[in-house]
Amino acid sequence: MVDWQSFAEITKDGVAFGRFMHVLLGVYIWEWFTSLPFDWDYISGKRRFRWPMIFYFLNRYCLLFALIGITVSLNVTTEINCQGLYTFNALFGNAAIGLASINLSLRTIAVWNQRWFIWVPLVAVILGHWSLLLHGVLIKAEYDPTQGCVITSTNNHVLAITFIYGMTFDLTVLCLTAYKLLFPTGGKSRLVSLIFTDGLIYFVIAFLSNLIATIFMLLDLNPVMSIIANVPAAIASTIVACRAVRRLTNYSSTGAEMFGGGSTTANSTLAFRNTGQTTRPKVLTKDSNSAGVHVQMETFESPSDRSFLEYDAAGKITRGETFDPEAQVITDEFKRPPY
C-alpha cells in the first residue's frame, strides 16, 4: 500500500508533476503557435474586432502566462517568493477555466438572440463561478533549498466545489444551446450543426477533464496529487473553447447564413448586434487576402422612379403616373376614359 503522505512519495510525485507540466506546456505552445495567424488577423486589423473576442484573447493568454509561471516555479535554482509565484499561477489558471466557460456562454446568449431571461441568469451563474474561482487561489508554497518551490497545502474542498460548479455550468449552457438549435423558431442551417457539434465536443472534453480533476481533489492523497489534474483540465477546456470560437468566427466570415431566433431581425452569432434591414446576396467574390468565398450583402431599396399604368378590359391604357424623385411628386402622364 502506497503511503501517499510520506515525504518520499510527495517528493516522487513532485518530480512527476514537474515533468508532466513541461509536456503540457509544449502541447499548449504548439496549439497557440498553430493558431497564431488567427490572432494576428485581429492585431493587424484584417478582421474587425468585437467585444466578445476580449474573452477569447484573455482565455488564451491567461493560460499561457500561467503555464510559463508554473514552468518557472519548477526550474528555480535560487530562493524566490514562491508564495507570490504560485498565487499568480493559480489566479491566471483559474481565470482561464472561467473564461473558457464564458466563451461558450456568449455563444449561447447569441443563439438565444440575447433574450433577457437567458443572459441575466447566465451572468449571475458566471459571477458565482468567478467567486469560487477566486476563492480557490489558496495554494500555500515555500522554497526548499533541495527542491525549489514546493506546494505545502491546498484548499481541496473549495477547489472540488469549483470544478463541480463548473461542470454543472457547462451542462446548463450546453442544454440551452442544444434546445435552441434543435427546436429553432426559424429554419435550420449548417450553422446549427456546427454550433451543436462544437458544443457537444466541448462539453464532453471539458466534463471528463474536470471530472478527473475533481476526483483527485476529493481523494486528497497529498498536496501534489490533489492539483496534478487541474492544469490538464484548464488546458483541455481552453483549447476546445477557443477552437470553437475560431471555427464559428471563420464560418461567419466565409458564409452568408445568419441564425434567426424567431424575431423580425436577424442576429449575427458572434457580432452581438441587431439589424432591422432585410438582406439579400449581391455579389460572390474571391478575397485575395484570405482564403474562402465571401458573400457581400445589401439591403433592398425602392427604385428611384416609380410609375404605373391602368388598363381597361380591352387592353387600352386609361391612366398612368410617374414619380419625380427630385420634385417628390406624382404627375399624371395621361388620363383616358375607359371607352
Stockholm file with secondary structure:
# STOCKHOLM 1.0

chainA/1-339         MVDWQSFAEITKDGVAFGRFMHVLLGVYIWEWFTSLPFDWDYISGKRRFRWPMIFYFLNRYCLLFALIGITVSLNVTTEINCQGLYTFNALFGNAAIGLASINLSLRTIAVWNQRWFIWVPLVAVILGHWSLLLHGVLIKAEYDPTQGCVITSTNNHVLAITFIYGMTFDLTVLCLTAYKLLFPTGGKSRLVSLIFTDGLIYFVIAFLSNLIATIFMLLDLNPVMSIIANVPAAIASTIVACRAVRRLTNYSSTGAEMFGGGSTTANSTLAFRNTGQTTRPKVLTKDSNSAGVHVQMETFESPSDRSFLEYDAAGKITRGETFDPEAQVITDEFKRPPY
#=GR chainA/1-339 SS CCCTTSHHHHHHHHHHHHHHHHHHHHHHHHHHHHTHHHHHHHHTTSSCCCTTHHHHHHHHHHHHHHHHHHHHHHSCCSCCCHHHHHHHHHHHHHHHHHHHHHHHHHHHHHHTTTCHHHHHHHHHHHHHHHHHHHHTCCCEEEEETTTEEEEEECCHHHHHHHHHHHHHHHHHHHHHHHHHHHSCSSCCCHHHHHHHHHHHHHHHHHHHHHHHHHHHHHHTCCHHHHHTTHHHHHHHHHHHHHHHHHHHHHHHHHCCCCBCCSSSSEECTTTCCEECSCEEEEEEEECTTSSSEEEEEEECCCCSCCEEEEECTTSCEEEEEEEETTTTEEEEEEECCCC
#=GC SS_cons         CCCTTSHHHHHHHHHHHHHHHHHHHHHHHHHHHHTHHHHHHHHTTSSCCCTTHHHHHHHHHHHHHHHHHHHHHHSCCSCCCHHHHHHHHHHHHHHHHHHHHHHHHHHHHHHTTTCHHHHHHHHHHHHHHHHHHHHTCCCEEEEETTTEEEEEECCHHHHHHHHHHHHHHHHHHHHHHHHHHHSCSSCCCHHHHHHHHHHHHHHHHHHHHHHHHHHHHHHTCCHHHHHTTHHHHHHHHHHHHHHHHHHHHHHHHHCCCCBCCSSSSEECTTTCCEECSCEEEEEEEECTTSSSEEEEEEECCCCSCCEEEEECTTSCEEEEEEEETTTTEEEEEEECCCC
//
